[in-house]
Amino acid sequence: MIYDTYFLGMNLIWWMVWAVVFLWVFVLPFGLPGQRRKKSSTLDLLQARYTTGDITLGEYKMRKEKYLQLYDKTGGILFPQT
């Protein structure tokens, strides 16, 4: 028998398959260094400020209403690029 393509009793291709499965299960859920993260929306930031107590309920409702009015006026584009 020829054992040139075997490594520790397993074909090299199977080792590569297990390496991909390992990376997929244990590394990718935590993100890769340098990977872009989803930016928080304005409403997410506003909600976070309200939950931490930085702003009151009245301020939260006022700012949310302003944001939604501006968002509706511009058709969903808040900061158009020129």
PASETI-61085 format. One line per 10 residues: their letters; for each residue x, y, z of N, C-alpha, C. Coordinates in steps of 0.2 Angstrom, whole numbers, padded with zeros to 4 digits. Each point is the difference from the previous one (the first is absolute). Example, Ala and Ser with C-alpha at 12.3 -4.5 7.8 and 13.67 -1.06 7.14 Angstrom:
PASETI-61085
AS	0066,-0028,0039,-0004,0006,0000,0004,0006,0000 ~ -0002,0005,-0004,0004,0006,0001,-0004,0005,0003
END
This chain:
PASETI-61085
MIYDTYFLGM	0004,-0006,0000,-0004,0006,0000,0004,0006,0000 ~ -0003,0005,-0003,0004,0007,0000,-0003,0004,0005 ~ 0004,0003,0004,-0003,0005,0006,0003,0007,-0001 ~ 0001,0002,-0006,0003,0007,-0002,-0006,0005,0002 ~ -0006,-0002,-0002,-0005,0006,0001,-0003,-0001,0007 ~ 0002,-0004,0005,-0003,0000,0006,0004,0004,0005 ~ -0003,0003,0005,0003,0003,0006,-0003,-0002,0006 ~ 0003,-0003,0004,-0002,-0003,0007,-0007,-0004,-0001 ~ 0000,-0004,-0005,-0005,-0005,-0002,-0006,0003,-0003 ~ 0000,0007,-0002,-0006,0003,-0003,0003,0003,-0006
NLIWWMVWAV	-0004,0000,-0005,0001,0004,-0006,0001,0007,0001 ~ 0004,0003,-0004,0002,0008,0001,-0007,0004,-0001 ~ -0004,-0003,-0005,-0006,0004,-0001,-0005,0000,0006 ~ 0000,-0006,0004,-0004,0000,0005,0002,0005,0006 ~ 0007,0001,0001,0003,0004,0004,-0002,0007,-0001 ~ 0000,0002,-0007,-0003,0007,-0002,-0007,0001,0002 ~ -0004,-0005,-0002,-0007,0000,0002,-0001,0001,0007 ~ 0003,-0003,0005,0000,0001,0007,0002,0007,0002 ~ 0005,0002,-0003,0003,0007,0001,-0006,0005,-0002 ~ -0003,-0001,-0005,-0005,0005,-0002,-0006,0000,0005
VFLWVFVLPF	-0002,-0006,0002,-0005,-0001,0004,0001,0003,0007 ~ 0006,-0001,0002,0003,0003,0007,0000,0008,-0001 ~ 0002,0003,-0005,0000,0007,-0001,-0007,0002,0000 ~ -0005,-0003,-0004,-0006,0002,0000,-0004,0000,0006 ~ 0001,-0005,0004,-0003,-0001,0007,0003,0005,0005 ~ 0006,0000,0001,0003,0003,0006,0003,0007,-0002 ~ 0002,0002,-0006,0003,0006,-0001,-0005,0005,-0003 ~ -0003,-0001,-0005,-0005,0004,-0003,-0005,0003,0004 ~ -0003,-0003,0004,-0006,0003,0004,0003,0006,0004 ~ 0006,0000,0002,0003,0006,0004,0003,0005,-0004
GLPGQRRKKS	0000,0000,-0007,0002,0005,-0004,0008,-0001,-0001 ~ 0002,0003,-0006,0007,0000,-0002,0003,0007,0002 ~ 0006,0000,0002,0003,0007,0001,0000,0004,-0006 ~ -0002,0006,0000,0000,0004,-0005,-0007,0000,-0004 ~ -0004,-0004,0002,-0006,-0001,-0004,-0005,0006,0002 ~ -0003,0002,-0005,-0005,0006,0001,-0006,-0002,0004 ~ -0002,0004,0005,-0005,-0001,0004,-0006,0004,-0002 ~ -0006,-0002,0001,-0006,0003,-0002,-0001,0007,0004 ~ -0001,0005,-0003,0000,0007,0004,-0007,0000,0003 ~ 0000,0003,0006,-0007,0001,0003,-0004,0006,-0003
STLDLLQARY	-0006,-0001,-0001,-0004,0005,-0003,-0001,0005,0005 ~ -0003,0006,-0002,-0001,0005,0004,-0005,-0001,0006 ~ -0005,-0004,-0002,-0006,-0002,0004,0003,-0005,0006 ~ 0005,-0004,-0002,0003,-0005,0004,0004,0004,0006 ~ 0004,0005,-0003,0004,0004,0005,-0005,0004,0004 ~ -0005,0003,-0002,-0005,0003,0004,-0003,-0004,0005 ~ -0002,-0006,-0002,-0003,-0005,0005,0006,-0002,0005 ~ 0006,0000,-0001,0005,-0002,0004,0001,0006,0005 ~ 0000,0006,-0002,0000,0006,0005,-0006,0000,0004 ~ -0006,-0002,-0002,-0005,0000,0004,0000,-0005,0006
TTGDITLGEY	0002,-0006,-0002,0001,-0006,0004,0005,0001,0006 ~ 0005,0004,-0002,0006,0001,0005,-0002,0006,0004 ~ -0005,0004,-0001,-0003,0005,0004,0004,0007,-0002 ~ 0003,0000,-0006,0003,0007,-0002,-0005,0005,-0002 ~ -0006,-0002,-0002,-0006,0004,-0002,-0006,-0002,0003 ~ -0005,0004,0001,-0006,-0001,0003,-0005,-0003,-0006 ~ -0006,-0002,0003,-0005,-0003,-0005,-0002,0005,-0005 ~ -0001,0006,0003,-0002,0006,-0004,0005,0001,-0006 ~ 0006,0001,0002,0005,0001,-0005,0000,-0006,-0005 ~ 0000,-0006,0002,0000,-0005,-0004,-0006,0000,-0005
KMRKEKYLQL	-0006,0001,0002,-0005,0001,-0005,0000,0005,-0004 ~ 0003,0006,0002,0001,0006,-0004,0005,-0001,-0006 ~ 0005,-0003,0002,0006,-0001,-0005,-0002,-0006,-0005 ~ -0004,-0005,0003,-0002,-0005,-0005,-0005,0003,-0005 ~ -0005,0004,0002,-0004,0003,-0004,0003,0004,-0005 ~ 0005,0004,0002,0004,0005,-0005,0003,-0005,-0005 ~ 0003,-0005,0003,0004,-0004,-0005,-0005,-0004,-0005 ~ -0005,-0002,0002,-0005,-0003,-0004,-0003,0005,-0005 ~ -0001,0006,0002,-0003,0005,-0005,0006,0002,-0005 ~ 0006,0000,0002,0005,0002,-0005,0001,-0006,-0005
YDKTGGILFP	0000,-0006,0003,0001,-0006,-0004,-0006,-0001,-0005 ~ -0006,0002,0002,-0006,0000,-0005,0001,0005,-0006 ~ 0002,0006,0002,0001,0006,-0005,0005,-0002,-0005 ~ 0006,-0003,0002,0005,-0001,-0005,-0001,-0007,-0003 ~ -0005,-0004,0001,-0001,-0006,-0003,0005,-0005,0002 ~ 0002,0000,0006,0004,-0005,0003,0008,0001,-0001 ~ 0002,0006,-0003,0007,0002,-0001,0001,0006,0005 ~ 0003,-0001,0005,0001,0005,0005,0006,0005,-0002 ~ 0005,-0003,-0002,0006,0004,-0002,0002,-0002,-0007 ~ -0003,0004,-0005,0002,-0002,-0007,0007,0002,-0001
QT	0003,-0003,-0004,0007,0001,-0002,0000,0004,-0006 ~ 0004,0005,0000,0001,0005,-0006,0005,-0002,-0005
END
